[in-house]
Amino acid sequence: MSIFEQFKITGKVIVITGGAGLIGRRHTEAVLEGEGIPVLLDIFKEPLEKVKEDFLSRYPGAKIETYVADITDRKCLEGIRDELLSKYGHIDGLINNAANNPKVEGGSKNLGAMRFHNLPLSIWEDDMKVGLTGAFLCCQVFGYEMEKQRSGVIINISSDYGVISPNQNIYKKEGVPEEEQTVKPVSYSVVKHGIMGLTKYLATYWAKSGIRVNTLCPASLSNGQDEEFVKKISELIPMGRMSKPHEYPATVLYMLSDASSYMTGATVILDGGRTIW
Ligand SMILES: NC(=O)c1ccc[n+]([C@@H]2O[C@H](COP(=O)([O-])OP(=O)(O)OC[C@H]3O[C@@H](n4cnc5c(N)ncnc54)[C@H](O)[C@@H]3O)[C@@H](O)[C@H]2O)c1
């Protein structure tokens, strides 16, 4: 097999949680480029349908499955697993991508509400539920199927904030008192560090079952943030700029395919060098 052919995932069924979101779309693109079958799970119907429509116009004839699903609901995940198995007979990959990702930069309405001392318990619990419990349940339900098949790949999506602490200075607004300044909530850091624990645990647990489990850390995605924020964050990045959505799919396809057949338990960081500075 040529090196290029190792990147093919033809006919492989890959479940992507939070598939209708910003990065979920890029994961979908990676699977389609590799000739796989993306299965998008998201809580919102309309964006899911839009993503499917957009990709079908770019990849006519491709198979794309979408499910309105809450990943914190085990029964719902089991139903999807059973449907996929009766339709395709196998589940080959899982990208644990869904997480609450509060956009606190540039003009957030949440001034002060996310600060450590007053972060509502309900937000903490919901963040843990989606980012960690959801990923745990998906690994139980879809990963166990891979264990029975004795093959599969799992990518857990963390962040540069799974490696370093947020530099809260970049979220600061001029003229706002310190106690009202918005911060990236502690729950985000805990979820993004925690998911790496899930990777390491399962990478060893399933190492001899043909399942590889790795972490991908995207960082600083350019998504219409205001100029002041872009300037502040760029100064923290050795490459001096934010990342673009098209800079992710090739790495995701590498991690999903046999091109990375000896990689498990690893952390792949796409951050323009931010975490080494
Ligand atoms: N955007 C960034 O700059 C960035 C940087 C580093 C890491 N990340 C990570 O990448 C991942 C995706 O981030 P994004 O920016 O695309 O976020 P996003 O908010 O655009 O997408 C997340 C998706 O998850 C879905 N979702 C939320 N709860 C769900 C649930 N219970 N069940 C099913 N789906 C649910 C949402 O509806 C949304 O479509 C997250 O894990 C995030 O932490 C993002």
The ligand as a Gaussian input file, in Angstrom:
#p B3LYP/6-31G(d) Opt

LIG

0 1
 N      -13.349000      26.921000      18.699000
 C      -12.164000      26.906000      19.268000
 O      -11.396000      27.884000      19.186000
 C      -11.684000      25.678000      20.002000
 C      -10.374000      25.668000      20.493000
 C       -9.915000      24.559000      21.181000
 C      -10.740000      23.470000      21.362000
 N      -12.019000      23.502000      20.901000
 C      -12.844000      22.316000      21.158000
 O      -13.389000      21.838000      19.942000
 C      -14.666000      21.252000      20.177000
 C      -15.686000      21.880000      19.256000
 O      -15.707000      23.273000      19.497000
 P      -16.479000      24.281000      18.546000
 O      -15.755000      25.567000      18.610000
 O      -16.751000      23.645000      17.244000
 O      -17.827000      24.457000      19.389000
 P      -19.298000      24.623000      18.857000
 O      -20.061000      25.195000      19.999000
 O      -19.330000      25.315000      17.531000
 O      -19.742000      23.096000      18.619000
 C      -20.120000      22.234000      19.649000
 C      -21.327000      21.448000      19.165000
 O      -21.702000      20.510000      20.184000
 C      -23.106000      20.445000      20.229000
 N      -23.553000      19.924000      21.523000
 C      -23.573000      20.579000      22.723000
 N      -24.077000      19.788000      23.667000
 C      -24.385000      18.598000      23.076000
 C      -24.953000      17.395000      23.555000
 N      -25.333000      17.238000      24.832000
 N      -25.134000      16.377000      22.664000
 C      -24.777000      16.510000      21.358000
 N      -24.234000      17.648000      20.859000
 C      -24.047000      18.686000      21.717000
 C      -23.552000      21.879000      19.988000
 O      -24.911000      21.966000      19.576000
 C      -22.561000      22.351000      18.925000
 O      -23.059000      22.147000      17.608000
 C      -14.976000      21.452000      21.658000
 O      -14.630000      20.275000      22.359000
 C      -14.047000      22.589000      22.039000
 O      -13.711000      22.554000      23.396000
 C      -12.508000      24.578000      20.222000

